[in-house]
Amino acid sequence: MHNVIALRFRMAMVAGLVAAFVLPGPVAYAASDYRTPRAGEEYVTELWGEQATAPARNRRSITALNLGVAWIPEAPRDYEVLPFGAFFLWRNPEGGRDRLRAVLAGLYNEVRYQRRPDWLGKTELVLTLDSLTVPTERQEFVEGVRIDEEELEWHRVHLGFGFSWRADLAPHHQDNALEASLTYEPGILLFSEGSDTADGFRTPNDTYEGRVHLRFRADALERNIMELPHEGWSTGFDGWYGHRARWRDWGGGPVFGAQDGSEHREWLAARFHALAAAGLPFGEPDRHRLIASLYGGIGKDLDRFSAFRLGGEPGGGEWEALARPAVAGAIFDEFFSRSYAVANLEYRYELLFFCYLHLRGQFAWLERARFAPDGTADWEMDTLPALGAAVTCGAPWNSQLELAYNFNFGLLREEGGDSEFGGHSVTLAWSKEF
């Protein structure tokens, strides 16, 4: 999630942002050995003859509100404009005995609490919550077309408990660590028909689902004042084994057809990610950054409710947000896929110490549903290359703004009864720290 800074200026913010593009580096910085301010550090500089200050921040205790909207032209109805938002909580007190990370949106919640008793040494006790309870129908998409006849209202809630092991990593900031955990996540899946679900479509039965979750994270990143990866690396792995107590045959719709319950009663999934950030050998290296990342996932016996969900979800710079792949330009959760690989390359230029320009490229390779000649779904491995640009800046009231545009050459969007390649998205995200 985005974290934020406080900026004290005696000049208007609007004038400052305009000048950031017209008068970039030399106006704000004169020294050739310029060093980008790091997350949490106090930073004082002279900007156009005026003093600008970013005060020190306690990065061990963060409460932030994240709001935004994605505009996706030519998306299916009801999905052209998609608002999003959540509270982000991070508590990691000095000494590291307790740690809390939470993303709270009411209909979607993700909570992880870890406690280290004295008698366990570096081993921690872990409690988790993962829930998605949207009280409306959810459709799947094929070639940018809504499959209303197979829509479902479905909810999932998983608790979790287990153990983790943690050790510090250089450069030894509060969020640099190596961590491995093993948890058991008991949960429940609930289903009901939607208003447009086809007659004869068989709804899955409500069921208990237990998951064993093996998780690994390693973070050795330095982050800049806007909490963006600046230098170093981060990597991680997740593996799941899932079992449903009772799972009957379901489906029977015109596109995806009948589904064999016995085939998906037990399932396996694994995903990994790796990210590295470094400077470029020209000009002032701290202002020219290159960020490369790679994501991959594969599974066995996955269905609509256990497969990887991929789409254009908002990102962030903290280590759990970095673990989630996104498909540039896509609708949230547009694809459910049994295997994928996503490679990203970003050039980032520091316009001002609180304002950054991003130029991004992505190459995604994923299994997705395509229409066969008879109108049913056929699974294919497709490529989805994309280009994008964004600006991230500090803003008034202790907040941060990001405006991003993406064009994905491999997305399919319905137009005039046919689906054509190419999809746009524009995203505006605002984050305020309290």
N, C-alpha and C positions, 0 to 999 in steps of 0.2 A: 504494500500500500504506500501511497505517497505520504511522506512526512513533510513538515513545513517549517519556515523560518520567520522571524520577525525582522522587518526592515523599517528603519527610521530615516526618512528623507525630509528635507525642507523644500523639496521641489515636487511637482505633481508626478504621479506614477505614469500617467499617460504620456507625458512628454519624455519621460525616461525610457519607456519601451520603444517609442518611435525613434529616439536617438540611438537606441541599441542597434538598430538595423542600419541607420544612416551613418553613424559614427561608431564603428565597433571598437576594436581593441585599443588603439593608441590613445584615445581620449580618456579611457578609464585606467589604463595601465601603461606605465612608462618603462618599467624594468624588464629586461630581456629574460631574467631568470624568474619570471612570474610563477607563483605557486597557487593553484586553485584552492580556495578555502574548503576544508573538510567538514563533514557533517558534525554538528555539535560545537564546533569551535567558534569563539568570538572572532569577528572579522571587522576591521575598521579600514576604510579606504577613502580616497578623495575621488568624487565622481562629478565631472563637469564643474569643478571649483567648489563643490559642496561636500561636506562630510556625510558618508553613508555608513551605517553600522548594522551588522547582523550580530545580535547578542548571542552569547553561549546558550546552548540548550541542553537540558537533561534528557538524553536519549534513552535512559533506563526507564522512564515513565512517560508514555505517550498516549494521549487520547485525541483522536482525530475523526472528523466527519468527512466522508468522501461522497460527493455527489457528481452526477454527470448525465450526459445524454449522447446517444449515438444516432446519427441520421444515416439511413441506408437506402438510397434511392433504388427504386425498382425491386425492393424486397416484397415478399408476399404481404397482403393486407394485414394490418395490425402490427406489423414488424418494421415499418419504415422509420418510425421514431421510437427509440427504446431508452427510457430513463433507467438509471441505476444509482444505487447508493447504499452506504453501510457505515456503521461506526467501527473504527479500528482501535483496539486496546493492546498495549504492550507494557508489561511490567516485568522488569528484570533487576531487582534491587541489588545493591552492592553485596557481595558475598555469595550470590548465586544459589541460595537455598530454595527459593521459590521463583517460578517464572510463569507468566501468563501471556498467551497470545490469543486474541479473539477478534473475529469478524462477525458483527451482529447486524443483521438486517431484518430480523423478525421472521420472514418467510424463508430466509436462508441464514444459517448460523454455523460457524466453525470455531470451536473453542479447544484449546490445548493448555492444560495446566500441569506443571511438573514441580515436584517437591523432592528435595534431597535430604533425607534424615541423616543424622550423624553416623548411625550404625551401618549405613550402606556405602560409605565412602563416596566415590564418583558416580555411583548408581542412583538413579532417580525413580520415583514413583510417578506414573503418568495417568491422567484422566483426560478423556476427549469427548467431544460432541460434534456430530456432523449431521445436519438436518436440512432438508429441502421440502417445504410444505406449501407450495403455491396453490391456492384454492381456485384454480381454473384449468380448463383443458389445455393440454400440451400436444402440439402436432409435430410430426417429423417432416423433413423436407427431402425431396428428390428433385435434382436439377432446378432448385429454386422454387419448386411448386409445393404448396401445403397439401399434405395428405389428410384432409379432414375426416375421411371415412374411417380412419384408424386412430383418431385422437383419443386420448385418455386423460383423466385426472389421476395423478399418482403422486404419492408422498413417500418419503423415506426418512427415518430417524435412526441413527446409530450412536450409541454411547461407546466408550472404550476405556480399557484399563490395562496397565502393563508396566513395563520397566524400560528405562533408557539409560544410556551411558554418555557422558559428555566430558570433553576436554577443550581447553582454550587453544586457539591457533593464532599465529602472527597475522596481522599486526596488533593483535590483542586489544581491539576495541570491544565494547560490550556485546556486540553481535557477531564476533568472530569465534567460531567454535567448530569442533567435530562432534557429531552426535549420532548415535545409533539407538533404535528403539524397537521393541517388539510388543504389540498390543493385540488384545482380542476385543472385537467390536460387535457386541450383540445389537441387533436392530430389527426393525419391522418395515415391511413394504405394504402400502395400502393402495387400492385401485378402485376406480369407478368409471362408468362410461361418460363420454362427453355428449354435448347436445347434437353433434353431427356424426357421432359414431354410427357406422353402418349397421343395419339389421343383420343379425346372424354373427356379428363380431363377438367372439368369446373373450370376456374380460379375464385377465389373470386373477387368481385367487390371492387374497391377503395372506401374507406369510411372514414367519420369522426368518431372518437372514443373519447368520453369524459370519464375521470376517476376521481372518488372521492377517495382520498388517505388519510387515517388516519395512522399516523406514531408516534411511541414512541421509544425513546432511553434512556438508563441509563448506565453510564460508571463510575465505581469506581476503575479502574485498575491503578496500577503502572506498568510501562513498563521499560524494561532494556535498556541498551545502544544501542541495535540493534532494539529497538521499538517492542520487543516481549512481550506479556503479562507475567508479573512476579508475581504479587500478587493482589488479589481483585476479582472483578466480573464485568460483563457487560451483559446487556440483552436488548431485543427490540421486537417490534411487528410492522407489517405492515398489513393493511387491505385495500382492493380495491373494489369498485363497478364500473363496466364498462358498457357503453352503446354505441352501434354502430348505426349511423343514418340510414343506409340502409345496409342490409346484406342478400344476397340471398343464395340459396342452391349452394353448390360448391363441387368439388372433383369428385368422381366416378372412382378413380384409382383401380388397382387390389388388393391392400393390405388394405388400410384404407377405401376404398369405398366412397359412396356419403355421404355428410354431410348436415344436416338440418340447414339452416340458421336461422330459427326462434328460434331454441333451444339455439343458442349461441349469439343471438343479445345482450342480457344482461348477465352479469356474475359477480360472486363474488369470491374473493380469500382472504386468510389470512395466514400469516406465523409468526413464532416467533423464537427467539433464546435465549440461555443463556450460559454463559461461566464463569468458575471460575478457578483461579490459586492460588496455595499454595505450601509451601515447604514440604519436607518429613522429618520425625523425625530421621535422622541419618546423620553422617558426618557433613558437613557444609550445613545447610538447604538452604541457598541462592543459592547454586550451584546445588541442586537437586530439580527440580520443577515438579509438577504434574498439568496438565491442562486438564480439562474436559469441554466438550461442548455438547449441545443438540439443534437440529434444527427440526422444524416441519412445515408442510403446508397442507392446505386443501382448496378445491374450489368447486364451483357449476357452471355447464354449461360452463366449460372451454373447449376450443378447441386448436388446434395447435398454435394459435397466442396469446392466453391469458393464457395458462397453465404455470406452473412453469418450468423453464429451468434449468436442473441439469446436471452437468458434471465436468470435472477436471480443473476448472478455477483456476488461481493463487490466493493465499490468501494474507493476510497482517495483521498488528497488530492494525491499527486505527479502530475506532468504526464502521464505515460503512462497511469496508472490513470484519470485524468480523460477520456482519449480514448475509453474503452470504454463503449458504451451498455449499459444493463441494463433489463430489463422487470420491474417490481416484482411480486413474488409468484410468478414463474415458476420452473420447474425450470431448472437449468443447461443451456444450449444447447437449450432446448425447441423453438425455431423455427429453421428455415433459410429465409432470406428473400432475395428478389432486390431488394427496396426497402423502406425504412422511414424513419420520422421519429418522434423521441421528444422531447417537451418536458417539462422538470422545473421545478418551483418549490418552493423550500424556505424556511421561516421557521425560524431557529435562535436560541434564547435561551440565554444564558450563565447557568446556575444558579450555578456557582462557577467560578473560573478554570480548573479542571481538569474541569469537568462541563458538558455541553451537552445541551439538549433540541431535537430536530428534529421539525418537522411538515412533511410532504411531500405534494405532489400531482404526478401524472404523467398525461400524455396521450400515448399511443403509437398510431401509425398504421402498420401493417405488412402486408405481403403474407404470408398464411399459408395452409396447406392446410386445407380443409374437406371434409367428406364430401358427395359428390353422391348423388342418390337411388339410383344403382346400386352404391354402396359404394366407388367410386373417389375419388381425391383431386381436388378442384377448387380452384384458387387464387383467393383473394379478398383485397381490401384491407379490413382490419377495424380498428376502433378499440378500444383497450384502456385506458380510464381507470382510475386507481388512486389510493388514499390510503394514507398510512403515517405512522408515528411511530417515533422512535428516541431512545435515550439513549447518549451517548458520554462515558466517564469515564476518568480515570487510575485505576490500580489498583496494589496492592503489587507488589513485585519488578520495578520498572521496566517496567511493562506498561500496557496500555490495553484496555478492554472496550467493545463496542458491542452493545446489545440492540435489535433492530428488529422491527417488525410491519408487514406490508403486506396490503392487500386490493385485489385487481384485479377490477374489475367485468366485464372483457372476456375473462378466461381461461375456458376450458371444462374442466370436470372430469367424469369418468364417474361416474354414480351410478345404480344399479339398471338398468343396461342402456342408459340414455340419458345424454347429456351436458348438463350445466346450467351456466349462466353463474355466475361468481364463484369466486375462488380465494384462499386465505389462505397466508401464509408467516410464520414466525418464525425469525429468524436471530440467533445468538449468535457473535460474533467476538472473539478474544483475540489481542493482538499483544504480543510481548516483545522489547525491544531488548537486545542483548548488548554 
